[in-house]
Amino acid sequence: MKVTLTVNGKQVSRDVEPRTLLVHFIREDLSLTGTNVGCDTSSCGACTILMGGESVKSCTVLAVQADGAEITTIEGMASADGTMNAVQRAFQENHGLQCGYCTPGMVMASYSLIKENSNLDEAAVREGLEGNLCRCTGYHNIVKAVLAAASEMGA
C-alpha cells in the first residue's frame, strides 16, 4: 500500500506492507533512527513521536494508519540551523540524559505534555511521563528538565 506522510516538515511517499509498524517505517524506510525500538509492546515509550502534534508510541500504529498524518520525530525537533528547542536544551542543562536510549521518546513525550498542560508541577510531570521508561532511573533530572522547559515555554 502507498502511504504519504509529512515527516519533519517534508512530504514522503512510500509503498509499505500493510503490517508495517510506523516505528519500523520511520527507522527503516526513512532512515530516521532517533526513534528507538525498545519493546514493541508499547510499554517503554522509546518510540514516542508526535503525530498531529500529540505524542504517540509509534510501535502501536501501523504505517498505513498514519497515511496523511503530520509526524515529528526527534530529528525534527531542532530548528533548521540545528539550534535545540527548549525541551532538548533543558534535558542537556539539567542532566536529563543518561545512557540516552530513552531520551528521544522522553523529549517527544515531554514536549507534548508541556504543550497540553499549562500548569505542570512535579507530580503532573511524573504522571504525564509514566508511559515512558528510563532504565537508568534518571527520572529526577528528567522531571527537573521538563519543569525547566515548561517554564521557558511559558507553560
N, C-alpha and C positions, 0 to 999 in steps of 0.2 A: 504494500500500500504506500502511496505517496503522502508524505506529511510536509507541511510548510509551517515553520515557526519563525518568530523573531527572537533571536538569541543574542543577548548583549547588544541590542540595537541593530543587528544585521539579520535580514531575512535569509533563511536557509530552507532548502527543499531537498528531501532525500527519499528514496524508496526504502522501506523498512518491512521486516516481517511483523505481522500483527501482534505477536507475542513479545516484541522487544520492549524492555523496560526503558523509561525515559532516562534513567541514570546511565544505562549502557549506551543509549543513543548519544547522550551528551559526551561521554568519555570516549567511546569507540568511533562513532561516526563523525563527531565534530572535533575530536582530539582536545577537549577541554577537561583535562584531568584533575583540576582542582576540586571537582565534585567527587567525593570519595565513596567507595562501596565499603560499608563496614559490616553489614549483617544480612542484607537482602530480606529482612523481615520487618522493617520499619521500627526497630527497637532503638537504634543508636543515633539517628539523625545526621550521620556523616554525609549523607547525600542531599541535605537540605538545599533547596534553591528557592528562588522567587518565581512564582507563576502568577501572572496578573497582579503582581505586587504583593502577594501573600506567600508566606513560607509554606513549602510543600516538600515532603520527603519523596524524592524523585524515584525511589525504589518501589513506590506504591502506585505509580502512574505508568500506563503504557504510553509509548511514544505517540501512537495513533490517537489516544485520548487528549493529547496536548496539541493536536493539529489546530493551527490558527492562534495559538497562545503566544503571549509575550513572556519570555523566560529570561531571567537574570541569574547567572552563575557567579561564583566568586571572582572569576576573571573579569566580569563586567562591573564590579563594584567601584573600582578606582576610576578617576577621571581619565580622559583621553591622554593627558600628559603623564599619567602614572601616579598622580597625587592620590594618596589613600583617602577614603571617605572617613567620616568621624568615627564609625564603629571600628574600622580596621586600625585607625590611629590609636584609639582608646585601648584596644587589645594589646597593641605594641607597648604603649606607655604604661599600662597597668599590669604588665606581665601576665596577660590572659592566655599566653601561648605556652604550651609545654612541649610535648612531642610534636604537636601541630596537626595530628591526624584529624581531630575533631574540629579544628579551628575554622575551616571553610563553612561547615554546616552551622557551627555556633555563630559565626559572623552573620550568616544569612538569616538565621532564626532571630538573632538579636536585633538586626535591622528591622525586620518585620514587627517584632514585639514593640520596639520603640515607636514605629510609625502607627501602630494600632492602639497605643496606650499613652495618654498624656500625663499620667501621674504614676510613675513607677517608683517603687521602693524595693528594698532588698527582697522581701517576701514575694512580691509580684514578679520580680525577675526570676527568682528560683522556681516559682510555679510556672512561669511562662516558658522556661527553658527545660522543663522536666523531661521532655521528649528527646533531648539531645544529651548524649552521654560523653563524659570526659573520663577516659580510663586512667588518666594521670592524677585524678582528683584535684584538678585545678579550679574548682568551682568558685572559691573565694575571690580569686583575682578576675575570673570571668565576670562575676557579679559586679565587682568594682568597675570593670571596663564598661559594662553595659550601662551602669548608672552614670559614669563619666560621659559616655557618648550621648546618652539621653539628655543630660544637662547641656551639652554642646549643641544638640539638635533642637533644643527648646521644648523638649517633652517633659 
